[in-house]
Amino acid sequence: MTVVVKLGGSVVTVKDDPETLDEGAIERAAAAVAGTDEDVVVVHGGGSFGHHHATRHGVTRTEGTGDANAVREIHGAMNRLNDAIVDALADAGVPAVPVHPLSAGSRDEAGGLGLETEQAGTMLGEGFVPVLHGDVIAHAGSGATIVSGDELVVALAMGLDADRVGLCSAVPGVLDANDDVIDRIDAFEDVADVLGGSDAADVTGGMAAKVRTLLDLDTPASVFALDDLADFLAGTDPGTLIAGADEPPDS
């Protein structure tokens, strides 16, 4: 079984403190990944690493830059975060290897993402755990823009025909107006009124963009907190289930 799991930037970093790791959370996540026998692809967000530099340079998923220095700064910050996560996974006994989207993906003029997923599939077949991250990528006609971890999750899930998708977040699921976890989302319109943005800098759209992106998947996706990561990897669906395009509503 192939599982794509994302570690949110707000989980693995202190998001409002530039380039600060949450080392305890990273170690807990690494231990959870080490405890599963499934074929796992890990994606992580930018947190206080990529978002800080992208915001400073005014780069988002739609607003690009032609400044190579800006591209190097954003990508360099994400490399540093990726190194820390890959090292933590390795220390936990996970055969983790880095995959950098700047060298594996691009956007067309319409903003569509093209991501090479065959290499991740080959890595899985050889017993490795690919670890990708939000990044800056070349964008036809716009220089370079941001690719979010959520977009990468969708591209990988589709390209690898993943069986399960999980997003480990700073919250226990998608929350309603009373801060209660919404059990299931079948359409964005069902939750449009209660979804807002992040207090910290986030150039990828926050929870609203996350839900919109995941609803495009054929595979249902779960959004949950770090405490539930091990349970998700063991086969449960904690938090909020965001139903895929081919998943019928509960009867």
C-alpha positions as CSV (number, residue, x, y, z in Angstrom):
1,M,0.0,0.0,0.0
2,T,1.3,3.4,-0.9
3,V,0.7,6.3,1.5
4,V,1.4,10.0,0.9
5,V,1.7,11.9,4.1
6,K,2.4,15.6,4.6
7,L,3.9,17.1,7.7
8,G,2.6,20.7,7.9
9,G,5.0,23.5,8.2
10,S,3.2,24.6,11.4
11,V,4.0,21.1,12.8
12,V,7.7,20.9,12.1
13,T,8.6,24.5,12.7
14,V,7.8,27.4,15.0
15,K,5.9,29.2,12.3
16,D,6.1,32.8,13.6
17,D,9.8,32.5,14.4
18,P,12.0,32.6,11.3
19,E,13.9,29.4,10.6
20,T,13.2,27.7,13.9
21,L,12.6,24.0,14.1
22,D,10.2,22.2,16.4
23,E,12.7,19.5,17.0
24,G,10.4,17.6,19.4
25,A,7.6,17.4,16.8
26,I,10.0,16.4,14.1
27,E,11.3,13.5,16.2
28,R,7.7,12.4,17.0
29,A,6.8,12.4,13.4
30,A,9.9,10.5,12.4
31,A,9.1,7.9,15.0
32,A,5.6,7.5,13.7
33,V,6.9,7.0,10.1
34,A,9.4,4.5,11.3
35,G,6.6,2.5,12.9
36,T,4.8,1.7,9.6
37,D,5.5,-1.1,7.1
38,E,3.7,0.8,4.3
39,D,5.4,2.4,1.3
40,V,5.5,6.0,2.4
41,V,6.2,9.3,0.6
42,V,6.7,12.2,2.9
43,V,6.0,15.8,2.0
44,H,6.6,18.7,4.4
45,G,5.6,22.3,4.3
46,G,7.7,25.4,4.6
47,G,6.7,26.8,7.9
48,S,9.0,29.5,9.2
49,F,11.7,28.6,6.7
50,G,10.2,29.0,3.1
51,H,7.3,31.2,4.0
52,H,9.5,33.8,5.7
53,H,11.7,34.3,2.7
54,A,8.9,34.0,0.1
55,T,6.9,36.7,1.9
56,R,9.9,39.0,2.0
57,H,10.4,38.6,-1.7
58,G,6.6,38.8,-2.5
59,V,6.5,35.4,-4.1
60,T,3.3,33.3,-3.9
61,R,1.7,30.5,-5.9
62,T,0.6,33.1,-8.4
63,E,3.0,36.1,-8.0
64,G,6.4,35.2,-9.4
65,T,9.9,36.5,-9.4
66,G,12.7,36.8,-12.0
67,D,15.3,37.4,-9.3
68,A,17.6,34.4,-9.1
69,N,18.8,35.6,-5.7
70,A,15.3,35.3,-4.4
71,V,14.9,31.9,-5.8
72,R,18.1,30.7,-4.2
73,E,17.1,32.2,-0.8
74,I,13.7,30.5,-0.7
75,H,15.0,27.2,-2.0
76,G,18.0,27.4,0.3
77,A,15.8,27.8,3.3
78,M,13.7,24.9,2.3
79,N,16.8,22.8,1.7
80,R,17.9,23.5,5.3
81,L,14.5,22.4,6.6
82,N,14.5,19.3,4.4
83,D,17.9,18.3,5.6
84,A,16.7,18.5,9.2
85,I,13.7,16.3,8.5
86,V,15.6,13.8,6.4
87,D,18.2,13.5,9.1
88,A,15.6,13.0,11.8
89,L,13.9,10.3,9.8
90,A,17.3,8.6,9.2
91,D,18.0,8.8,12.9
92,A,14.7,7.0,13.5
93,G,15.7,4.2,11.1
94,V,13.8,5.4,8.1
95,P,15.6,5.1,4.7
96,A,14.8,8.7,3.8
97,V,16.2,10.5,0.8
98,P,15.6,14.1,-0.3
99,V,13.7,15.1,-3.5
100,H,13.8,18.8,-4.4
101,P,10.8,20.1,-6.4
102,L,12.8,23.0,-7.9
103,S,14.6,20.3,-9.9
104,A,11.6,18.0,-10.5
105,G,8.7,20.3,-11.3
106,S,7.5,23.4,-13.1
107,R,4.3,25.4,-13.9
108,D,2.9,26.1,-17.3
109,E,1.6,29.6,-18.3
110,A,-1.9,28.7,-16.9
111,G,-0.3,27.8,-13.5
112,G,-0.7,24.1,-13.9
113,L,1.8,22.0,-12.0
114,G,3.9,19.4,-13.8
115,L,5.8,17.2,-11.3
116,E,8.1,14.2,-12.1
117,T,6.7,11.5,-10.0
118,E,8.3,8.5,-11.7
119,Q,11.5,9.0,-9.7
120,A,9.6,8.9,-6.4
121,G,8.0,5.7,-7.6
122,T,11.3,4.2,-8.4
123,M,12.7,5.2,-5.0
124,L,9.8,3.5,-3.3
125,G,10.4,0.3,-5.4
126,E,14.0,0.3,-4.2
127,G,13.1,0.6,-0.6
128,F,13.7,4.3,0.0
129,V,11.3,6.9,1.5
130,P,11.3,10.0,-0.7
131,V,11.0,13.3,1.2
132,L,9.7,16.3,-0.8
133,H,8.9,19.8,0.4
134,G,7.2,23.0,-0.6
135,D,9.5,24.9,-2.8
136,V,10.0,27.6,-5.5
137,I,9.7,26.3,-9.1
138,A,10.0,27.7,-12.6
139,H,6.8,29.1,-13.9
140,A,6.4,29.8,-17.6
141,G,5.9,33.5,-18.2
142,S,6.2,34.4,-14.5
143,G,9.8,33.5,-13.5
144,A,9.4,31.4,-10.4
145,T,6.5,30.9,-8.0
146,I,5.8,28.8,-4.9
147,V,4.6,25.2,-5.1
148,S,2.9,24.2,-1.8
149,G,3.2,20.9,-0.1
150,D,-0.5,20.3,-0.6
151,E,-0.1,20.6,-4.3
152,L,2.8,18.2,-4.2
153,V,0.6,15.7,-2.2
154,V,-2.1,15.8,-4.9
155,A,0.4,15.4,-7.7
156,L,2.2,12.5,-5.9
157,A,-1.1,10.8,-5.0
158,M,-2.3,10.9,-8.6
159,G,1.1,10.0,-10.1
160,L,1.8,7.1,-7.8
161,D,-1.9,5.9,-7.6
162,A,-1.7,6.3,-3.8
163,D,-4.0,4.3,-1.6
164,R,-4.2,6.8,1.3
165,V,-3.4,10.4,1.8
166,G,-2.9,12.1,5.2
167,L,-2.1,15.7,6.2
168,C,-0.6,16.2,9.6
169,S,-1.6,19.6,10.8
170,A,-1.3,21.9,13.9
171,V,-5.0,21.3,14.5
172,P,-6.9,18.0,14.9
173,G,-8.8,18.5,11.7
174,V,-10.8,21.1,9.8
175,L,-12.6,23.1,12.4
176,D,-16.1,24.6,12.3
177,A,-17.2,28.0,13.8
178,N,-17.2,26.5,17.3
179,D,-13.7,25.0,16.8
180,D,-15.1,21.5,16.7
181,V,-13.6,19.1,14.2
182,I,-15.7,18.6,11.0
183,D,-15.9,14.8,10.5
184,R,-16.3,14.9,6.7
185,I,-16.2,17.4,3.8
186,D,-17.7,16.5,0.4
187,A,-17.8,20.0,-1.2
188,F,-16.0,23.3,-0.5
189,E,-19.3,25.1,-0.3
190,D,-20.1,23.1,2.8
191,V,-17.3,24.8,4.8
192,A,-16.6,28.0,2.9
193,D,-18.1,30.2,5.6
194,V,-15.9,28.9,8.4
195,L,-12.5,28.6,6.7
196,G,-10.0,31.4,7.3
197,G,-6.4,32.1,6.9
198,S,-3.4,31.5,9.2
199,D,-2.2,34.2,11.7
200,A,1.4,33.5,10.7
201,A,2.8,34.2,7.2
202,D,1.5,31.7,4.7
203,V,1.9,32.2,1.0
204,T,0.1,29.0,0.1
205,G,-3.5,29.9,1.1
206,G,-4.0,28.3,4.5
207,M,-6.7,25.7,5.3
208,A,-9.1,27.0,2.6
209,A,-6.6,26.3,-0.2
210,K,-5.8,22.9,1.5
211,V,-9.4,21.8,1.4
212,R,-9.9,23.0,-2.2
213,T,-6.8,21.2,-3.4
214,L,-7.6,17.9,-1.6
215,L,-11.2,17.8,-3.0
216,D,-9.6,17.4,-6.4
217,L,-8.2,14.0,-5.4
218,D,-9.9,10.7,-6.2
219,T,-8.4,9.3,-3.1
220,P,-10.0,10.5,0.2
221,A,-7.6,12.5,2.4
222,S,-7.5,12.8,6.2
223,V,-6.5,16.0,8.0
224,F,-5.4,15.4,11.6
225,A,-2.9,16.5,14.4
226,L,0.5,15.1,15.1
227,D,-1.0,13.0,18.0
228,D,-2.9,11.0,15.4
229,L,-0.1,10.4,12.8
230,A,0.8,7.0,14.1
231,D,-2.9,6.0,14.1
232,F,-3.3,7.2,10.5
233,L,-0.3,5.2,9.4
234,A,-1.8,2.2,11.1
235,G,-4.8,2.4,8.9
236,T,-7.4,4.6,10.6
237,D,-9.0,7.9,9.4
238,P,-8.6,10.4,12.2
239,G,-9.6,14.1,12.1
240,T,-11.5,15.3,9.1
241,L,-12.1,13.1,6.0
242,I,-12.0,15.1,2.8
243,A,-13.8,12.9,0.4
244,G,-12.3,12.2,-3.0
245,A,-14.0,12.8,-6.3
246,D,-14.9,9.1,-6.5
247,E,-15.9,8.6,-2.9
248,P,-19.7,8.5,-2.4
249,P,-21.2,10.4,0.5
250,D,-22.2,8.4,3.6
251,S,-25.7,6.9,3.2
